[in-house]
């Protein structure tokens, strides 16, 4: 486990953690959004054994207890079924036992918030987050150049995803970015697309905490999983059309 800490006086501390994908991670940020403590362990399974000790470790590194937390942020999906259950169960337990407000954060928005800002004088870009959902499908979210959600979290095939990418310049992130970039290149749009650095393709615990920190009160409540592809998935009533915000 890797960890880092930066302690200092503050009265607002938010814990963010994630077990939705190929890592178990937790971080605490202060009122300013600065990282107070952080831990990250890559893994495809075994999150249940690591999460609680990891959270205990970041709390200890920060010199805090659960009762000192102002809010908790947790990823709600899309992600693996087993991993999501681990994180959501822990968040609900902490919220009930210590009366801590909980904010659910989608893995897609946790990655979208890390998209690069344009340099001075450079044009704005739309943001496209695509996670590999296998079988030539992706979990997709699209925001316009001003950050407005235009395609809500969806699971779609690559052709449909390529159709949903706005015209113009685009930042593309997520584990499905290479496949979607290839699909766009086949449509002569390679010059439009900037695939962001692979280090930003997955959620980061500190950003989950920061999103929970600034979330409006109407997002506080018992978190529910975002299962875009449940095990007993049925043919969608709308014929698979993309949902819009």
N, C-alpha and C positions, 0 to 999 in steps of 0.2 A: 504494500500500500504506500502510495506517495502522499505526502501531506505538506501543507504550509500554513503558517499562521501569521497574523498581524494584529495583535491585540491593542486596545486603546479604550479610553473612556467613552461610553455611549449608552443611551438608554433604549435604543431600538436595535434589535437583532433578529434577523430572519434566517431560518434554516431552509435550504433547498436540497432535495435529494431525488435521485433517479435510478430506477431499476428496470426501465422499459426496454432497453436494448442490450448492447454487448458490453456493458460496464455496470459496476455498482459505484455510486459516487454521492458525495454529500459536501455541502459548503455552507458556511455562515457568512452573511454580509451585514454590515452596519447600516445606519441611517443613510450614509452617503453612497452606499452601494459597494464600498471597499470590502475586499475579501478579508475576513477575520481568521478563518480556518477553512481548510479544504482537504479532501481526500478522494482518491480515484483509484479504482482497481478494475482493469479490463477482465471481463468474463462473459461467457455465453450462458452459463447456468450456475446455480449455487448462490444466488443473490440473497436468499433467506438467511443463510449462515453468516453472511458478511455485513448486511445492512445495519442491524442494531449495534454491533460492536463498532462499526465505522462511525455511526452517529455519535456514540459515546465518546469516540476518539476526538472528533472535531469539537464537541462540546468541551471536553477536557482541555484541548489545545487553546480554546478561546476563553477558558476560565469561566464557563457558564454552566447552568443546569437547564433542563427543559423548561422549567417555570420562568426562566428569564427571557424566553423567546416571545417576540411580538407576533410573528406569523410563521407559518410553515408553507412552503411551496412543494408540490409533488407532481411528477409527470403522470398524465392520465392516458397517454396513448397518442397516436398508434404505437404499438410495440408488441412484444411477446406477451401472450396471455399469462404465463407463469410469472414473468417479471413484473408485470403491472399489478398482479394480485399482491405480491410482496410489498411493493411501495405503497399502494393504496391502503392496505390493511394497517401498515405501520402508521401512516398519516392519520387515519381515523382513530386509531388507538391513542396516539399522542394528543389529538384534539380533544377527545372525550375525557381522558384522564387528567389533563392539565388545562383544559378550557382554552386551548390555543386556536385562533382562527386558521382555517386551512384554505389554501387557494390551489385549485387544479390548473396545471399548465400543460398544454399539448406539446408533444415533442416537436411538432412542426413549428409552432410559434417560438419555442426555445431556440431553434436553429435560425429562424427568420430574423430574430433580433441581433444576430451576430453578422448579418450581411454587411459588407463594407460600405461605408459612406463615400460618396464621390469626392474626389479632391477638388480644390478650388478651381472653378472654371470648367469642370467636367460635367457632362449631362447626367441627369438622374437615370437610374435603371429600375425596371420592374424587378421584383424578387420572386423566384420560383424555388420552392423546396420540394424535393422528390426523394423519398426513401424507397429503396428496393423492396418490393413486396413479393418478389419472385413471380414465376410464370409470366414474364414480360409485362408485369404490372408494377405500378408505383403508388405509394401514398403521396398525395399531391396537395400543395397549398400554393396559391398565387396572390401576390399583392402588387398593386400598381406602383408607379414611380413615387407616389406620395405616401405609400405605406397603407393604402386602403385595401382591405381584403376583397378580392374579386372572385376567387374560387375558394370556397370553404374546404376544409379537410375532406378528401375523397380518396377512394381507391379506384384507379382507372388503368386501362391498358396504355401502352406507350404512344400509340397513335392518337388516342383521345387526349393524353397529356400534352403532346406536341401541339394539337389543335388549340389547347387552352392557353398556351404561352402567348402573351401579348406581343403585338408587333413592336419593333424597336429594340433598344438595348436591354439586356437581361443579365442579372446575376443569378447563377444557378448553384444550388448547394444541396447536400444530402447524399446518402449512399447510392441513390438512383441517378445522380447527376451524370455520370459517364454515359449511361444508356440513353438518357433523355437528350444529352448533347449530341450523340450520334444520330438520333432520330431527327433532331433539328438540322444537323448538318446535311442530312439526306434531302432536306427541303431548302437547301441553299441558304441556311441561316447561321452558319458557323461563325461568321464575322460579328453577329449580334450578341453572341453568348460569351460570358465570362464565367468559367467554372471556378468557384472559390477554392481556397486551399483546403485540402482534405482534412486538416486538423479541425476545421469548423463544421464538418458534415454531421456531427452528432450533438445532442444536447450537452450543455455544460452546467454543472450544478450551481455555479455562481450566478449564471443567468436565470436559472429557474428561481433562485432566491430573489434576484433583483426584480423579476417580473411579479413575483408575489408581493414584494415590498410596495410596488407602485400600483398594484391592481385596485380597482374601485371596490367599494364595499359589497356591491351586488355580485361580485365574483367569489365572495367568501362563503364557504359552506361545505358540507360533506362532499368530497370529490367522487365523481362517477367515472368509470372507465370509458374511454373513447375506442370502442371496438368497431373499426371500419369494415372488418371482415370476420364476423363471428363464425364459430365452428359450424353452426347450422344455418349458414347464410342462404337466403332464398333470393330468387330473381327480384330485383327492385321493381316496385310498382311504377316508377317513372321511366322504366326502360333503360336505366343507367345514365340518364342525363346528369350533367354536373350540377351540384347545388351551388347557388350563388349567395353571397352574403346579403 
